[in-house]
Amino acid sequence: MKYFLYWGCSLEGTGANFLVSLKPACEALAMEFEEIEDWNCCGASVSYAGANDLSIKVLNARNLALAEAKGSYDIVAPCSSCYIQMIKVNHEIQEDPELLKQVNECLAEGGLSYKGGIKVRHIQDVLYNDVGVDKIKEKVIKPLNGLKVAGYVGCQSVRPYGEYDSVDKPVVQDRLLEALGAEAVPFPKKIRCCGSGIFLPEIDYCLELVKDILEDAINHGAELVSTVCPMCAMNLEMYQGRVNEKYGTDFDIPIVYLTQLMAVAFGLDMKKDAALNYNIIPPEGILQAALGH
Amino acid sequence: MEKNVNYDPSFAQEVFENVDAGEEIKMCMNCGVCAGSCPLRFNMDYPPRQIFQMIRLGKREEVLNAKSIMLCTSCYTCKVRCPRSIPVIDVMHGLAHYAIKQGILTRRDTANFGREFWNQVYRLGRIDEKDLPRRVFFAAGFIEGIKSTLKYLDMGLKLLLHRRMKLLPERKIKGIQSLRKMLDKAEKMGKGGAAA
């Protein structure tokens, strides 16, 4: 199973634990990745402040065109913002030939063109639908033994297209967590937004969102929160101290990427492969306890 | 509902013509599902459905100065729930872009954050996660910049210690010149409105 991998800017920085863990965890499942050479930023969810809609579309179409010129594999975008930006322009182009023409007129300025034939997919989609939970279960040598994990889905990994999971009642992350031996706790706020890209400039409003999500996860028994989005991970982990200051709470719950849990359950190295030392709120203790060490 | 409502088409026309996704509001039936779905609804001055109605009513200044249009977290909940399939998020982004382009900075930090984000994309083709907050902090002035830097210093250091902050500045992508040509063309061809 070969794919193009478009990991984006955050996964080289604040979301590095996602990329570091994703590669060995997916290789263990015989997935093969090719980087889109010289990819650019997707524009994320805040570029509209400085750019018109067509510019943001062209920005993403450049990555699609670069991939299409190299092969016909599906593009896997683990970052939910990269995923949504790329799949959005892809959908709109496929539905609107006039738009494709406009986009190509712009791409031509840099000697590129895009036919519209590439598929964009989220990492959860390929794990669930291409690899499948049975194959994932086969690879588990250190099951998470009923560790209670809140699978926080957030927004852009499932909305608005609902390509591989429900936009309102998503289950894919829970099934993947269960395949690793964890207990996926149900919690209604799993699809509530964390503040995403405007968290930093709107921190006074967004801290409450993080408080509500963490409270809901913990009230439903979660010992750990998993996510598949670098903004979710950043906001839920890094701002726990600020939430505690503002609301008098005492949150100290680790936020890990699904791929970090995969690497742990597959028996890979806790540091080198699972990148647990990248986490600010250490998850090692809870994981070791679950594994029975 | 307001009695004796008089619609004033002048601003609506301006929105249809100049705002990205602006014409999408034509289908709004003012049900309020978008308002009920929004994570930041309690912080908005007008819910999206009311913004759309105010556009019909010709309330140009109120709409373009509204805090709401700058508070979209891009969670897409409104879009998936709208019974008329209006991409509410795209309209809000379009209005924010249009307002900012005319120098209206009702949410100054958010506007600066988004503009700096785009400036970096244009300059490098990628985002430098160290440089972005620094530029946003100092866009508010030198003293404000120092204050904000100190306020978030602990977080920056933690990220650095946990290998989640690159030490070196982000380099330009190889195709930066051609990317800029594409974006220049898109800026000219697209909607989004000329500055007033």
Interface residues (C-beta under 8 A of the other chain):
Chain A: C9 S10 E12 G13 T14 G15 A16 N17 D38 W39 N40 C41 G43 A44 S45 V46 S47 Y48 A49 G50 A51 N52 D53 L54 S55 K57 V58 L59 R62 I84 Q102 E105 C106 L107 E109 G110 G111 L112 G154 C155 Q156 R159 P160 G162 V167 D168 I191 R192 C193 G195 S196 G197 I198 L200 P201 E202 Y205 C206 L209 M238 N277 Y278 N279 I280
Chain B: D20 A21 P39 L40 N43 L71 C72 T73 S74 C75 Y76 T77 K79 V80 P87 D90 H93 G94 A96 H97 I100 R107 D109 T110 A111 N112 F113 G114 R115 E116 F117 W118 N119 Q120 V121 Y122 L124 G125 R126 I127 E129 P133 V136 M155 K158 L159 H162 R163 R164 M165 K166 E170 I173 K174 G175 S178 L179 K181 M182 L183 D184 K185 A186 E187 M189 G190 K191 G192
